[in-house]
Amino acid sequence: MIFKRLLFSLCLASATLSAEPEAGFESIFDGTLKQWEGDPTYWRAENGMLIGEVTPETLLKKNSFIIWRGGELADFELKLEYRVSEKGNSGINYRSIQVPDPATKWAMQGYQADIDGQDQWSGQNYEERGRTFLAYRGQSVVIKPGQKPEVVKSLGDRAELQKQVKKNDWNQVHLIVKGNRMQHFTNGVLMSEVLDEDPEKRRMSGLLGVQVHVGPPMKIEYRNIRVKRL
């Protein structure tokens, strides 16, 4: 029995070591802040995680980001895991620009895959410092010039989709951004979809960053951040 257990463990270890990495994906976080820039008051690397934290002593006046400096992304897939505190509010900005703000050097404008710990916004598409809410969780929308987002299809009940998001635990995010279509998946479930047909206001490439949000003290942890350029 002991020999069989040992043999099984060796086979499992061998299979793990020989497993191929996800085709085309590259890690963009190596456990340090190499290629990442943000306010060290709020961001640190620790135990293989990228951590953003706001304390009672460091409350924000404006949202603050840490920005990946590995280049701009146009068409891509992003995969990562996050864990957010109960009152936490964060997001993944992409195809974004860094904008000047007297309150913070680390401000961004652009598309955002929302994350929060209070069962409100996770999975939606929000344009930071732009057109605001583009698609709520459960919506597939088309955006035309000069018009509000038009819901063209339901992806499911908003509250039911929220049940797919784990509280106080790790969640998997998968973004597929190609052309003018943006899809946000959480734990393998499509949460929102945007087809942006406004050539004046949409952005087809830009920076990637993650956010700590104005509000109460909070903590957001990210790990296993990897990108595939399409």
Secondary structure in CASP SS format (residue, H / E / C, confidence):
PFRMAT SS
TARGET T0000
AUTHOR 0000-0000-0000
METHOD secondary structure of the structure
MODEL  1
M C 1.00
I H 1.00
F H 1.00
K H 1.00
R H 1.00
L H 1.00
L H 1.00
F H 1.00
S H 1.00
L H 1.00
C H 1.00
L H 1.00
A H 1.00
S H 1.00
A H 1.00
T H 1.00
L H 1.00
S H 1.00
A C 1.00
E C 1.00
P C 1.00
E C 1.00
A C 1.00
G C 1.00
F C 1.00
E E 1.00
S E 1.00
I C 1.00
F C 1.00
D C 1.00
G C 1.00
T C 1.00
L C 1.00
K C 1.00
Q C 1.00
W E 1.00
E E 1.00
G C 1.00
D C 1.00
P C 1.00
T C 1.00
Y C 1.00
W E 1.00
R E 1.00
A E 1.00
E E 1.00
N C 1.00
G C 1.00
M E 1.00
L E 1.00
I E 1.00
G E 1.00
E E 1.00
V E 1.00
T C 1.00
P C 1.00
E C 1.00
T C 1.00
L C 1.00
L C 1.00
K C 1.00
K C 1.00
N C 1.00
S E 1.00
F E 1.00
I E 1.00
I E 1.00
W E 1.00
R E 1.00
G E 1.00
G E 1.00
E E 1.00
L E 1.00
A C 1.00
D C 1.00
F E 1.00
E E 1.00
L E 1.00
K E 1.00
L E 1.00
E E 1.00
Y E 1.00
R E 1.00
V E 1.00
S C 1.00
E C 1.00
K C 1.00
G C 1.00
N E 1.00
S E 1.00
G E 1.00
I E 1.00
N E 1.00
Y E 1.00
R E 1.00
S E 1.00
I E 1.00
Q E 1.00
V E 1.00
P C 1.00
D C 1.00
P C 1.00
A C 1.00
T C 1.00
K C 1.00
W C 1.00
A E 1.00
M E 1.00
Q E 1.00
G E 1.00
Y E 1.00
Q E 1.00
A E 1.00
D E 1.00
I E 1.00
D E 1.00
G C 1.00
Q C 1.00
D C 1.00
Q C 1.00
W C 1.00
S C 1.00
G C 1.00
Q C 1.00
N E 1.00
Y E 1.00
E E 1.00
E E 1.00
R C 1.00
G C 1.00
R C 1.00
T E 1.00
F E 1.00
L E 1.00
A E 1.00
Y C 1.00
R C 1.00
G C 1.00
Q E 1.00
S E 1.00
V E 1.00
V E 1.00
I E 1.00
K C 1.00
P C 1.00
G C 1.00
Q C 1.00
K C 1.00
P C 1.00
E E 1.00
V E 1.00
V E 1.00
K E 1.00
S E 1.00
L C 1.00
G C 1.00
D C 1.00
R H 1.00
A H 1.00
E H 1.00
L H 1.00
Q H 1.00
K C 1.00
Q C 1.00
V C 1.00
K C 1.00
K C 1.00
N C 1.00
D C 1.00
W C 1.00
N E 1.00
Q E 1.00
V E 1.00
H E 1.00
L E 1.00
I E 1.00
V E 1.00
K E 1.00
G C 1.00
N C 1.00
R E 1.00
M E 1.00
Q E 1.00
H E 1.00
F E 1.00
T E 1.00
N C 1.00
G C 1.00
V E 1.00
L E 1.00
M E 1.00
S E 1.00
E E 1.00
V E 1.00
L E 1.00
D E 1.00
E C 1.00
D C 1.00
P C 1.00
E C 1.00
K C 1.00
R C 1.00
R C 1.00
M C 1.00
S C 1.00
G E 1.00
L E 1.00
L E 1.00
G E 1.00
V E 1.00
Q E 1.00
V E 1.00
H C 1.00
V C 1.00
G C 1.00
P C 1.00
P C 1.00
M E 1.00
K E 1.00
I E 1.00
E E 1.00
Y E 1.00
R E 1.00
N E 1.00
I E 1.00
R E 1.00
V E 1.00
K E 1.00
R E 1.00
L C 1.00
END
